[in-house]
């Protein structure tokens, strides 16, 4: 009977943490997992997304139900590595915690999913149904990997989906959407002593952004689970010296959307507002650089019920069921699913540690989720 030891689980996680898949280079993670699956005669497939970025698909079992399990292979930058207590790309254990970039978000969850599949296959425990492992690229920036999987039909026959993002005490069953915009205002340069000889690109862009901020953040529509839409202007660049009227100004905006005020409506508002300013003499261009829709499901399923029981059994936690302002690959993977579809985000780590210096996952949680995922799969396919 195949049973991974704790030492093996730590070593495999350590190997993945050592791969610097910082917003790129996921192919090394995919190849590592592909080779690991091959040792146990599990076929897997590299799915190219760009010339340098890939997804990985693996399956065990056959027939229904089809359980989709997913995690992303990319991590965010560690930032200033000198601020870390230990090397961010060397798995380091201290005080019951496993430190390293990606331990929490979300290579611990990804490893758990892969090793559970191997044990289920090796021990002939999956007697009914299919488990489809979907490791994605580019989740941290744009979600290109999950978009590709949706477009190629990998979700068409899936009956359950969970994403192993860090959230050990809360099942996330709905979350906001996310929109990124780049807004460019074009003017005409002039000396600041003669501004009438040019056109200051900053002025119409500031007015445009303030108007949209009032329209969006002032909108009173609210989702019972996700609350209200939120818009944030996060980057603003203009000008090159203090005594010159700038000919170009650029801003980047993030909007977290809800079903009642969705991506299409927000995009339309950005364009129609730009049109108004342009008719008054401005030259404002709107570019949508990312559009991920909100995920809204009921949270009522046998998967959620069983997961709550397993959380109590293995973590001794009363698992909450909530919505989230964050975004997962579920935005793309669930594009054509309705509110009744069984979806959740649930995994080792802590949500608050995502993207932090000295990122860690609790060692006990890492091991416990292995057992949770295995029992969950067996419970849903019995």
PAKOL-914730 format. One record per residue (C-alpha): x, y, z; residue number from 0. Coordinates in Angstrom, 2 decimals. Layout:
BEGIN
ATOM	X	Y	Z	NUM
...
//
This chain:
BEGIN
ATOM	0.00	0.00	0.00	0
ATOM	1.43	3.36	-1.05	1
ATOM	1.56	5.96	1.70	2
ATOM	3.73	9.04	1.46	3
ATOM	5.75	9.69	4.60	4
ATOM	5.81	13.10	6.21	5
ATOM	9.45	13.38	5.12	6
ATOM	8.48	12.73	1.50	7
ATOM	5.71	15.30	1.66	8
ATOM	8.12	17.88	3.03	9
ATOM	10.76	17.06	0.42	10
ATOM	8.36	17.39	-2.52	11
ATOM	7.09	20.73	-1.22	12
ATOM	10.71	21.82	-0.73	13
ATOM	11.50	20.92	-4.34	14
ATOM	8.63	23.03	-5.62	15
ATOM	9.48	26.01	-3.42	16
ATOM	13.00	25.94	-4.88	17
ATOM	11.53	26.51	-8.36	18
ATOM	11.31	30.27	-8.82	19
ATOM	7.98	30.38	-10.62	20
ATOM	7.57	34.13	-10.00	21
ATOM	4.88	35.23	-12.48	22
ATOM	6.64	33.01	-15.05	23
ATOM	8.54	29.74	-15.34	24
ATOM	5.60	27.54	-14.36	25
ATOM	6.85	25.04	-16.92	26
ATOM	9.47	23.83	-14.41	27
ATOM	6.77	23.17	-11.83	28
ATOM	4.65	21.43	-14.47	29
ATOM	7.55	19.24	-15.58	30
ATOM	8.36	18.30	-11.98	31
ATOM	4.76	17.23	-11.34	32
ATOM	4.52	15.49	-14.70	33
ATOM	7.63	13.44	-13.86	34
ATOM	6.23	12.66	-10.40	35
ATOM	2.94	11.43	-11.87	36
ATOM	4.82	9.35	-14.44	37
ATOM	6.59	7.40	-11.68	38
ATOM	3.16	6.11	-10.68	39
ATOM	1.85	5.60	-14.23	40
ATOM	-0.48	8.59	-14.14	41
ATOM	-0.66	10.23	-17.55	42
ATOM	-0.50	14.00	-17.57	43
ATOM	-0.59	16.59	-20.31	44
ATOM	1.19	19.90	-20.70	45
ATOM	-1.24	22.51	-22.07	46
ATOM	0.65	25.50	-23.56	47
ATOM	-0.76	28.94	-22.81	48
ATOM	2.03	31.11	-24.24	49
ATOM	5.49	30.34	-25.58	50
ATOM	6.83	30.18	-22.01	51
ATOM	3.84	29.40	-19.81	52
ATOM	1.85	26.17	-19.46	53
ATOM	-0.90	24.38	-17.54	54
ATOM	-0.76	20.74	-16.45	55
ATOM	-3.68	18.30	-16.58	56
ATOM	-3.73	14.84	-15.00	57
ATOM	-6.57	12.38	-14.42	58
ATOM	-7.30	9.20	-12.52	59
ATOM	-10.45	7.06	-12.61	60
ATOM	-13.26	7.15	-15.14	61
ATOM	-16.87	8.17	-15.49	62
ATOM	-19.02	10.29	-13.22	63
ATOM	-18.86	12.16	-11.00	64
ATOM	-15.96	14.24	-12.32	65
ATOM	-14.20	16.08	-9.51	66
ATOM	-12.10	19.04	-10.59	67
ATOM	-9.24	20.01	-8.28	68
ATOM	-7.15	23.05	-9.08	69
ATOM	-4.24	25.15	-7.96	70
ATOM	-1.86	27.63	-9.55	71
ATOM	1.86	27.09	-10.06	72
ATOM	2.98	30.72	-10.09	73
ATOM	3.96	32.78	-7.05	74
ATOM	4.39	36.48	-6.49	75
ATOM	7.77	38.15	-6.15	76
ATOM	9.42	37.82	-2.74	77
ATOM	10.22	41.53	-2.84	78
ATOM	13.37	42.53	-0.98	79
ATOM	14.85	39.13	-0.11	80
ATOM	17.04	40.70	2.59	81
ATOM	13.88	41.34	4.61	82
ATOM	13.18	37.60	4.84	83
ATOM	14.37	35.73	7.91	84
ATOM	15.48	32.87	5.65	85
ATOM	15.92	32.35	1.89	86
ATOM	12.42	32.63	0.36	87
ATOM	13.19	29.82	-2.08	88
ATOM	14.53	27.38	0.49	89
ATOM	11.84	25.62	2.53	90
ATOM	12.71	26.32	6.16	91
ATOM	10.98	24.95	9.26	92
ATOM	10.70	27.08	12.39	93
ATOM	8.28	26.68	15.30	94
ATOM	5.93	24.35	13.47	95
ATOM	5.77	26.54	10.38	96
ATOM	7.15	25.91	6.88	97
ATOM	8.55	29.14	5.45	98
ATOM	9.13	30.01	1.80	99
ATOM	7.60	31.93	-1.09	100
ATOM	4.61	29.92	-2.24	101
ATOM	4.28	27.65	0.80	102
ATOM	0.98	29.33	1.63	103
ATOM	-0.09	30.64	-1.78	104
ATOM	-0.35	27.93	-2.92	105
ATOM	2.16	25.16	-3.51	106
ATOM	1.21	23.36	-0.28	107
ATOM	-2.32	22.90	-1.58	108
ATOM	-1.05	21.92	-5.03	109
ATOM	1.25	19.24	-3.60	110
ATOM	-1.55	17.84	-1.46	111
ATOM	-3.81	17.45	-4.48	112
ATOM	-1.13	15.69	-6.51	113
ATOM	-0.05	13.28	-3.78	114
ATOM	-3.63	12.38	-2.87	115
ATOM	-4.27	11.44	-6.50	116
ATOM	-1.17	9.24	-6.53	117
ATOM	-2.16	7.38	-3.36	118
ATOM	-5.74	6.89	-4.53	119
ATOM	-4.51	5.46	-7.82	120
ATOM	-1.75	3.29	-6.35	121
ATOM	-4.04	1.80	-3.73	122
ATOM	-7.01	1.31	-6.08	123
ATOM	-9.18	3.32	-3.70	124
ATOM	-11.03	5.30	-6.36	125
ATOM	-13.64	2.77	-7.41	126
ATOM	-16.02	5.24	-8.98	127
ATOM	-15.71	8.57	-10.80	128
ATOM	-12.88	10.73	-12.13	129
ATOM	-10.49	13.16	-10.48	130
ATOM	-9.12	15.84	-12.82	131
ATOM	-6.06	17.73	-11.59	132
ATOM	-5.72	21.20	-13.16	133
ATOM	-2.53	23.09	-12.34	134
ATOM	-2.68	26.57	-13.81	135
ATOM	-0.32	29.26	-14.96	136
ATOM	-0.59	32.99	-14.44	137
ATOM	-3.22	33.10	-11.69	138
ATOM	-1.46	35.92	-9.89	139
ATOM	-1.57	38.15	-12.97	140
ATOM	-4.60	37.87	-15.21	141
ATOM	-5.65	34.23	-14.96	142
ATOM	-4.49	33.26	-18.46	143
ATOM	-4.05	29.61	-17.49	144
ATOM	-7.56	29.03	-16.18	145
ATOM	-9.01	30.96	-19.13	146
ATOM	-7.24	28.55	-21.49	147
ATOM	-8.60	25.50	-19.63	148
ATOM	-12.13	26.88	-19.80	149
ATOM	-11.80	27.63	-23.51	150
ATOM	-10.47	24.14	-24.25	151
ATOM	-13.39	22.47	-22.47	152
ATOM	-11.68	20.97	-19.44	153
ATOM	-14.59	22.12	-17.24	154
ATOM	-17.40	20.97	-19.52	155
ATOM	-18.09	17.69	-17.69	156
ATOM	-16.90	18.64	-14.21	157
ATOM	-19.45	18.04	-11.43	158
ATOM	-17.52	19.53	-8.48	159
ATOM	-14.67	22.01	-8.30	160
ATOM	-12.47	23.14	-5.51	161
ATOM	-9.44	25.39	-5.60	162
ATOM	-6.83	24.68	-2.93	163
ATOM	-6.09	28.32	-2.12	164
ATOM	-5.23	29.07	1.53	165
ATOM	-8.35	29.22	3.69	166
ATOM	-8.22	26.58	6.45	167
ATOM	-11.05	27.87	8.63	168
ATOM	-13.43	29.17	5.95	169
ATOM	-14.98	27.65	2.85	170
ATOM	-15.21	30.35	0.20	171
ATOM	-18.12	29.60	-2.12	172
ATOM	-18.51	32.98	-3.88	173
ATOM	-16.16	35.82	-4.62	174
ATOM	-16.03	39.16	-6.36	175
ATOM	-14.86	39.65	-9.91	176
ATOM	-11.82	41.74	-10.81	177
ATOM	-11.29	44.26	-13.59	178
ATOM	-8.08	46.10	-14.45	179
ATOM	-8.04	49.21	-16.63	180
ATOM	-5.26	51.30	-18.12	181
ATOM	-6.51	54.80	-18.92	182
ATOM	-4.38	57.09	-21.08	183
ATOM	-4.94	60.80	-21.55	184
ATOM	-3.14	62.47	-24.46	185
ATOM	-2.49	66.21	-24.43	186
ATOM	0.06	68.61	-25.89	187
ATOM	3.30	69.68	-24.22	188
ATOM	4.00	73.32	-23.46	189
ATOM	6.08	75.46	-21.12	190
ATOM	4.32	75.88	-17.79	191
ATOM	4.50	79.66	-18.17	192
ATOM	2.38	79.36	-21.34	193
ATOM	-0.07	76.52	-20.62	194
ATOM	-2.49	77.90	-23.21	195
ATOM	0.00	76.84	-25.88	196
ATOM	-0.55	73.21	-25.00	197
ATOM	-3.08	70.88	-23.38	198
ATOM	-2.45	69.43	-19.91	199
ATOM	-3.15	65.70	-20.09	200
ATOM	-3.51	65.45	-16.31	201
ATOM	-6.57	67.64	-15.90	202
ATOM	-9.18	65.66	-17.87	203
ATOM	-7.81	62.37	-16.52	204
ATOM	-8.17	63.55	-12.92	205
ATOM	-11.72	64.70	-13.56	206
ATOM	-12.53	61.43	-15.33	207
ATOM	-11.18	59.31	-12.47	208
ATOM	-12.97	61.32	-9.78	209
ATOM	-16.26	61.08	-11.66	210
ATOM	-15.93	57.31	-12.04	211
ATOM	-14.89	56.93	-8.40	212
ATOM	-18.07	58.73	-7.36	213
ATOM	-20.26	56.72	-9.74	214
ATOM	-18.83	53.33	-8.80	215
ATOM	-17.98	53.63	-5.12	216
ATOM	-21.13	55.68	-4.59	217
ATOM	-23.40	53.10	-6.14	218
ATOM	-25.72	51.63	-3.53	219
ATOM	-26.26	48.22	-5.12	220
ATOM	-25.21	45.46	-2.76	221
ATOM	-24.87	41.70	-2.90	222
ATOM	-26.02	39.90	0.25	223
ATOM	-22.82	37.82	0.31	224
ATOM	-20.22	40.00	-1.42	225
ATOM	-21.40	43.47	-0.35	226
ATOM	-20.74	46.40	-2.73	227
ATOM	-18.52	46.97	-5.74	228
ATOM	-15.16	48.60	-4.97	229
ATOM	-13.06	50.75	-7.31	230
ATOM	-9.47	51.75	-6.55	231
ATOM	-7.17	53.95	-8.63	232
ATOM	-3.81	52.41	-7.82	233
ATOM	-1.24	53.86	-10.27	234
ATOM	-0.93	57.37	-11.71	235
ATOM	1.92	58.54	-13.92	236
ATOM	2.33	61.88	-15.71	237
ATOM	4.86	64.53	-16.62	238
ATOM	8.64	64.56	-16.66	239
ATOM	9.60	67.95	-15.22	240
ATOM	7.91	70.53	-13.05	241
ATOM	7.94	73.43	-15.53	242
ATOM	6.48	71.53	-18.48	243
ATOM	2.82	70.90	-19.20	244
ATOM	2.57	67.10	-19.66	245
ATOM	1.43	65.70	-22.99	246
ATOM	0.55	62.31	-21.52	247
ATOM	-0.97	61.00	-18.30	248
ATOM	-1.75	57.39	-17.47	249
ATOM	-3.63	55.71	-14.65	250
ATOM	-4.38	52.11	-13.71	251
ATOM	-7.54	51.12	-11.90	252
ATOM	-8.79	47.94	-10.25	253
ATOM	-12.50	47.28	-9.78	254
ATOM	-13.90	44.43	-7.68	255
ATOM	-17.30	43.61	-9.16	256
ATOM	-20.50	41.93	-7.97	257
ATOM	-23.25	40.20	-9.96	258
ATOM	-25.54	43.21	-9.53	259
ATOM	-22.89	45.56	-10.99	260
ATOM	-20.96	43.28	-13.28	261
ATOM	-17.89	43.56	-15.49	262
ATOM	-19.79	44.40	-18.68	263
ATOM	-21.65	47.28	-17.04	264
ATOM	-18.44	48.67	-15.52	265
ATOM	-16.56	48.45	-18.83	266
ATOM	-19.41	50.21	-20.62	267
ATOM	-19.41	52.98	-18.00	268
ATOM	-15.65	53.53	-18.40	269
ATOM	-16.08	53.86	-22.18	270
ATOM	-19.17	56.09	-22.17	271
ATOM	-17.61	58.42	-19.59	272
ATOM	-14.47	58.65	-21.73	273
ATOM	-16.64	59.46	-24.75	274
ATOM	-18.21	62.36	-22.84	275
ATOM	-14.83	63.87	-21.98	276
ATOM	-13.54	63.33	-25.50	277
ATOM	-16.51	65.22	-26.92	278
ATOM	-15.44	68.13	-24.68	279
ATOM	-11.90	68.19	-26.12	280
ATOM	-10.03	65.50	-24.16	281
ATOM	-8.30	62.49	-25.71	282
ATOM	-8.86	59.65	-23.25	283
ATOM	-8.26	56.04	-24.25	284
ATOM	-9.61	53.07	-22.27	285
ATOM	-7.87	49.69	-22.24	286
ATOM	-9.22	46.69	-20.32	287
ATOM	-6.15	44.73	-19.24	288
ATOM	-7.95	42.04	-17.22	289
ATOM	-11.55	40.97	-16.80	290
ATOM	-12.46	38.18	-14.38	291
ATOM	-16.17	37.81	-13.56	292
ATOM	-17.51	37.28	-10.08	293
ATOM	-18.28	33.77	-8.84	294
ATOM	-21.67	33.42	-7.20	295
ATOM	-22.87	30.02	-6.03	296
ATOM	-25.30	29.00	-3.32	297
ATOM	-22.71	27.29	-1.13	298
ATOM	-25.21	24.49	-0.57	299
ATOM	-23.87	21.10	-1.67	300
ATOM	-22.84	17.72	-0.34	301
ATOM	-19.24	18.79	-0.99	302
ATOM	-19.50	21.77	1.36	303
ATOM	-21.34	19.74	4.01	304
ATOM	-18.74	16.96	3.94	305
ATOM	-15.86	19.46	4.00	306
ATOM	-17.24	21.10	7.12	307
ATOM	-17.33	17.69	8.83	308
ATOM	-13.78	16.91	7.74	309
ATOM	-12.54	20.29	8.94	310
ATOM	-13.90	19.52	12.36	311
ATOM	-12.42	16.00	12.29	312
ATOM	-8.88	16.87	11.15	313
ATOM	-8.43	20.53	12.17	314
ATOM	-10.81	20.71	15.14	315
ATOM	-12.25	23.88	13.60	316
ATOM	-15.82	24.97	13.07	317
ATOM	-15.53	25.79	9.39	318
ATOM	-17.35	28.96	8.31	319
ATOM	-18.92	29.32	4.85	320
ATOM	-18.51	32.80	3.38	321
ATOM	-17.98	34.96	0.32	322
ATOM	-14.68	36.72	-0.39	323
ATOM	-13.48	39.98	-1.97	324
ATOM	-10.52	38.08	-3.46	325
ATOM	-10.40	36.32	-6.82	326
ATOM	-9.50	32.75	-7.79	327
ATOM	-9.18	30.77	-11.01	328
ATOM	-12.84	29.94	-10.43	329
ATOM	-13.69	33.20	-12.25	330
ATOM	-12.64	31.58	-15.51	331
ATOM	-13.33	27.93	-14.76	332
ATOM	-16.95	28.59	-13.75	333
ATOM	-17.91	31.01	-16.54	334
ATOM	-20.82	28.88	-17.74	335
ATOM	-21.88	27.30	-14.42	336
ATOM	-24.99	28.40	-12.55	337
ATOM	-25.56	29.17	-8.87	338
ATOM	-26.23	25.53	-8.00	339
ATOM	-22.77	24.35	-9.10	340
ATOM	-20.73	22.92	-6.17	341
ATOM	-17.65	25.15	-5.85	342
ATOM	-15.36	26.03	-3.00	343
ATOM	-11.97	27.50	-2.17	344
ATOM	-10.44	25.62	0.75	345
ATOM	-6.81	24.84	1.47	346
ATOM	-3.87	24.87	3.88	347
ATOM	-2.14	28.08	4.80	348
ATOM	-3.69	31.30	6.00	349
ATOM	-5.39	33.82	3.76	350
ATOM	-3.66	36.70	5.57	351
ATOM	-0.20	35.31	4.73	352
ATOM	-0.65	35.49	0.94	353
ATOM	2.06	37.65	-0.69	354
ATOM	3.68	38.47	2.67	355
ATOM	7.35	38.56	3.60	356
ATOM	8.20	35.40	5.59	357
ATOM	5.26	33.56	4.05	358
ATOM	4.52	30.27	5.77	359
ATOM	2.12	27.36	6.06	360
ATOM	1.54	25.53	9.33	361
ATOM	3.15	22.11	9.08	362
ATOM	0.20	20.46	10.84	363
ATOM	-2.28	22.07	8.42	364
ATOM	-0.21	20.91	5.46	365
ATOM	-0.42	17.31	6.64	366
ATOM	-4.08	17.55	7.73	367
ATOM	-5.29	18.77	4.35	368
ATOM	-3.81	15.72	2.70	369
ATOM	-6.21	13.57	4.74	370
ATOM	-9.10	16.00	4.22	371
ATOM	-8.73	15.96	0.44	372
ATOM	-8.47	12.19	0.29	373
ATOM	-11.59	11.60	2.39	374
ATOM	-13.45	14.30	0.47	375
ATOM	-12.77	12.65	-2.89	376
ATOM	-13.73	9.23	-1.58	377
ATOM	-16.87	10.60	0.04	378
ATOM	-18.05	12.31	-3.15	379
ATOM	-17.38	9.29	-5.37	380
ATOM	-18.70	6.46	-3.19	381
//
